[in-house]
Amino acid sequence: MIEPRDIITDSRYDGSEFHQDKSQHFKFENPMFYYQADLSYYNKESDVYFPEHWHRTLEFLYVVEGSINYEVEGKKIVLHEKEGIMVNPGRIHSNNSPLGESAIFYYVEIDPSYVSASPYIHQKYVDPVMGPKSFDYILLSENDWTKEILDELSKPLNEGPSQEMELDIIETSFRLLKIIYKNMKDELLSKDVSSAYENNYNAMIDFIKNNYGEKISLDDISAAGNVGKTLCAKLFKTFSSQTPGDYLIHYRITKSMDLLKKGDLTITDIAYQVGFNSPSHYTKTFREITGTTPKKYASKEIQRRGNHVRN
């Protein structure tokens, strides 16, 4: 087993790395590479306290022995042996050792910028998992899917540094992001975090409204929002409870109803004008959605409008 490298015995942390706004600036071993991993020890005869602070890095802490009191954004948590926590960047947190108890733990700090390979990757994966509208923390355990996170975090500590350490860390960072996103994507998109994509969704809606009369594919819609097809579908389900295709079809039918009310175009002209590839397909779809045919709908609207004029 790795021996603890940092023996913390002071009654309180001196706060030398904490700024007035509670931000903490780490003194990384390599000032040009923002990563830190250490196995540490709290002496049972000391009441160690790390005051409230935040930082731009992801923080992972895992208790090997003993227990640690942890607090994130006002939420108090007790981490026992074989339990841990991941805290997202920018969250106020603190921790302390219960008086009379010792604790061995390891912590890892990783800069989330290492997985922002492109604006698209950041938008689709990084921001939902680590952004300001995402969750504050994840509790880590040996008994559920978060064990994958713990296994990844322990590798650098157990294997020691390599000549390609920085590349190993970046590789690990991507695996961590993939593990979290894979297991939490449904929850992430069902929460307010989906509002982070509201502009993307609106861009896709605008594209449909401006191009509904043309041939449109799912690729076209997702490209308009600068998202992938899978995320495109999830956003439509979240915001409209429809698939992109269903939204497009319903929008075409709605626009056709406006044209039918005017009464100056044939059914065939309207079908092609709103983007259907044949009048029969248009009529069949119209009936499925409205319960009547375009011809009957037009006649009823003309009759209603005529009655209105006479009255």
C-alpha positions in Angstrom: 0.0 0.0 0.0 1.1 3.6 -0.7 2.4 5.5 2.3 0.7 8.9 2.9 2.9 11.7 1.6 1.3 14.6 3.4 0.9 14.3 7.1 -1.5 17.0 8.2 -1.5 17.6 11.9 -2.2 21.4 12.3 -5.3 22.3 14.2 -6.4 24.5 11.4 -5.2 25.0 7.9 -3.3 28.4 7.6 -5.3 29.5 4.6 -2.2 30.8 2.7 -3.6 29.6 -0.6 -7.1 31.0 -0.1 -8.1 34.3 -1.5 -10.6 36.8 -0.3 -13.3 35.5 -2.7 -12.7 32.0 -1.2 -11.0 30.8 -4.3 -8.1 28.4 -3.7 -5.1 28.5 -6.0 -3.1 25.2 -5.9 0.6 25.1 -5.9 0.8 22.3 -8.4 4.0 20.2 -8.6 4.2 21.2 -12.2 3.0 24.8 -12.5 2.3 24.3 -16.2 0.2 21.2 -15.7 -2.9 21.5 -13.4 -3.0 18.1 -11.7 -2.5 17.0 -8.2 -2.8 13.5 -6.5 -1.8 12.7 -3.0 -2.5 10.2 -0.3 -2.9 12.1 3.0 -3.4 11.5 6.7 -5.3 13.3 9.4 -3.9 12.8 12.9 -6.5 11.7 15.4 -5.2 14.2 18.0 -5.8 17.2 15.8 -9.0 18.9 14.6 -8.0 19.7 11.1 -10.2 22.1 9.2 -10.0 23.2 5.6 -12.2 26.4 5.4 -14.8 27.1 2.8 -13.3 27.5 -0.7 -13.8 26.8 -4.3 -11.5 26.3 -7.3 -11.6 25.7 -11.0 -10.4 22.1 -10.8 -12.5 19.0 -10.2 -11.9 17.6 -6.8 -12.0 13.9 -5.9 -11.6 12.6 -2.4 -11.7 9.0 -1.2 -11.5 7.8 2.4 -9.2 4.8 2.8 -9.5 4.6 6.6 -11.5 6.5 9.2 -14.0 9.2 8.3 -14.1 12.9 7.2 -16.7 15.5 7.6 -17.4 17.2 4.2 -19.6 20.1 3.2 -20.6 21.2 -0.3 -22.8 24.3 -0.9 -24.2 24.0 2.6 -24.9 20.2 2.4 -23.2 18.3 5.2 -21.9 14.9 4.4 -19.9 12.3 6.4 -17.6 10.2 4.3 -16.8 6.9 5.9 -14.2 4.3 4.9 -14.4 3.2 1.3 -16.6 6.2 0.4 -15.7 9.3 -1.6 -16.9 12.4 -3.4 -16.4 14.3 -6.6 -17.0 18.0 -6.4 -17.6 20.1 -9.5 -15.6 23.3 -10.2 -16.8 26.5 -8.6 -18.7 24.9 -5.7 -18.0 26.1 -2.2 -16.8 23.2 -0.1 -14.9 22.5 3.1 -13.8 19.5 5.1 -12.6 18.6 8.6 -11.5 15.6 10.6 -13.6 14.6 13.6 -11.7 15.2 16.8 -10.3 12.0 18.2 -10.4 10.2 14.8 -7.7 9.6 12.3 -8.2 9.3 8.6 -6.3 8.2 5.6 -7.6 9.5 2.3 -6.4 10.3 -1.2 -7.5 13.3 -3.2 -7.1 14.3 -6.8 -7.4 17.7 -8.5 -7.9 17.8 -12.3 -8.4 20.8 -14.5 -11.6 20.2 -16.6 -10.1 22.0 -19.6 -8.2 18.8 -20.4 -11.3 17.2 -21.7 -12.6 20.3 -23.6 -11.2 19.0 -26.9 -13.4 21.3 -29.0 -16.3 23.7 -28.5 -18.7 20.9 -29.6 -17.2 18.4 -27.1 -17.4 21.0 -24.4 -21.0 21.8 -25.2 -22.2 18.2 -25.6 -20.3 16.5 -22.8 -18.3 18.7 -20.5 -20.8 21.5 -19.7 -23.7 19.1 -18.8 -21.4 17.2 -16.4 -19.1 19.9 -15.0 -20.8 23.2 -15.9 -22.4 25.7 -13.5 -25.9 24.3 -14.1 -24.9 20.7 -13.4 -24.9 18.8 -10.1 -22.7 20.0 -7.3 -21.2 16.7 -6.4 -21.4 12.9 -6.8 -20.9 10.5 -3.9 -18.5 7.7 -4.8 -18.9 4.1 -3.6 -17.4 0.7 -4.1 -20.9 -0.7 -4.5 -22.3 1.0 -7.6 -21.2 2.4 -11.0 -19.1 5.1 -9.3 -16.6 2.3 -8.5 -15.4 2.8 -12.1 -14.4 6.4 -11.1 -12.5 5.2 -8.1 -10.7 2.6 -10.1 -9.6 5.3 -12.6 -8.5 7.7 -9.9 -6.4 5.1 -8.1 -4.3 4.1 -11.1 -1.8 7.0 -10.9 -1.4 6.5 -7.2 -0.9 2.8 -7.4 1.2 2.7 -10.6 3.3 5.8 -9.9 4.5 8.4 -12.4 5.5 7.4 -15.9 7.5 9.3 -18.6 4.2 10.1 -20.3 2.4 11.0 -17.0 0.6 14.1 -18.5 -0.8 12.1 -21.4 -1.9 9.3 -18.9 -3.7 12.0 -16.8 -5.5 13.4 -19.9 -6.5 9.9 -21.0 -7.8 9.2 -17.5 -9.7 12.5 -17.6 -11.5 11.5 -20.8 -12.4 8.1 -19.3 -13.8 9.8 -16.2 -15.9 12.1 -18.3 -17.2 9.2 -20.3 -18.1 7.2 -17.2 -20.0 10.0 -15.7 -21.8 11.1 -18.8 -22.7 7.5 -19.8 -24.3 6.8 -16.4 -25.9 10.2 -15.8 -26.9 11.5 -19.2 -30.6 10.9 -18.8 -30.7 12.6 -15.4 -28.6 15.4 -16.7 -30.8 16.2 -19.6 -34.0 15.9 -17.5 -32.8 18.6 -15.1 -32.4 22.3 -15.5 -29.1 21.6 -17.1 -31.0 21.2 -20.3 -31.5 25.0 -20.3 -27.8 25.2 -21.1 -28.9 23.9 -24.6 -31.9 26.2 -25.0 -30.1 28.4 -27.6 -29.2 25.3 -29.5 -32.8 24.0 -29.4 -34.1 27.4 -30.5 -31.7 27.5 -33.4 -33.1 24.1 -34.6 -36.7 25.4 -34.2 -35.8 28.5 -36.2 -34.3 26.3 -38.9 -37.4 24.2 -39.2 -39.7 27.3 -39.3 -37.5 28.9 -42.1 -37.1 25.7 -44.1 -40.2 23.5 -43.5 -41.1 23.7 -47.2 -37.8 22.0 -48.2 -36.6 18.5 -47.8 -35.1 18.4 -44.3 -33.2 15.5 -42.6 -32.3 14.9 -39.0 -28.7 15.7 -39.9 -29.9 19.1 -41.2 -31.8 19.9 -38.0 -29.0 18.8 -35.6 -26.4 20.7 -37.7 -28.5 23.9 -37.3 -28.2 23.5 -33.6 -24.6 22.5 -33.7 -25.3 19.3 -31.8 -25.2 15.6 -32.6 -28.2 13.6 -33.7 -28.6 11.9 -30.3 -28.5 15.1 -28.3 -30.8 16.7 -30.9 -33.4 14.0 -30.2 -33.0 14.4 -26.4 -33.5 18.2 -26.6 -36.6 17.9 -28.6 -38.0 15.3 -26.2 -37.1 17.5 -23.2 -38.5 20.8 -24.6 -41.3 19.7 -26.9 -42.1 16.0 -25.9 -41.7 15.2 -29.6 -39.1 13.8 -31.9 -37.5 16.2 -34.4 -39.4 14.5 -37.2 -42.7 14.7 -35.4 -42.2 18.4 -34.6 -41.4 19.0 -38.3 -44.5 17.1 -39.5 -46.8 18.9 -37.1 -45.4 22.2 -38.0 -46.0 21.5 -41.7 -49.6 20.5 -41.0 -50.1 23.7 -39.0 -48.8 25.9 -41.8 -50.9 24.0 -44.3 -54.0 24.7 -42.2 -53.3 28.4 -42.6 -53.2 28.0 -46.3 -56.3 25.9 -46.4 -58.2 28.7 -44.6 -57.4 31.1 -47.4 -59.0 28.9 -50.0 -57.0 30.1 -53.0 -54.7 27.1 -53.5 -55.4 23.5 -54.4 -54.6 20.6 -52.0 -51.8 19.5 -54.3 -50.2 23.0 -54.3 -50.4 23.2 -50.5 -48.9 19.7 -50.1 -45.8 20.6 -52.0 -45.6 24.1 -50.6 -45.3 22.8 -47.0 -42.8 20.1 -47.8 -44.7 16.9 -48.5 -43.5 14.7 -51.4 -47.0 13.9 -52.6 -50.6 15.0 -52.1 -51.6 11.5 -50.9 -48.9 11.5 -48.2 -50.1 14.9 -47.1 -53.7 13.9 -47.0 -53.0 10.8 -45.1 -50.8 12.6 -42.5 -53.3 15.5 -42.2 -56.1 13.0 -41.4 -53.9 11.1 -38.8 -53.1 14.4 -37.0 -56.4 16.3 -37.2 -59.0 13.5 -37.7 -60.3 15.0 -41.0 -59.1 15.5 -44.5 -57.6 18.7 -45.9 -60.6 19.1 -48.3 -63.2 18.8 -45.5 -61.2 21.1 -43.2 -61.0 23.7 -46.0 -64.7 23.5 -46.7 -65.6 23.8 -43.0 -63.4 26.8 -42.6 -64.8 28.5 -45.7 -68.3 27.8 -44.5 -67.5 29.1 -41.1 -66.0 32.3 -42.5 -68.9 32.8 -44.8 -71.4 32.4 -41.9 -69.3 34.8 -39.9 -69.5 37.4 -42.7 -73.3 37.0 -43.1 -73.8 37.4 -39.3 
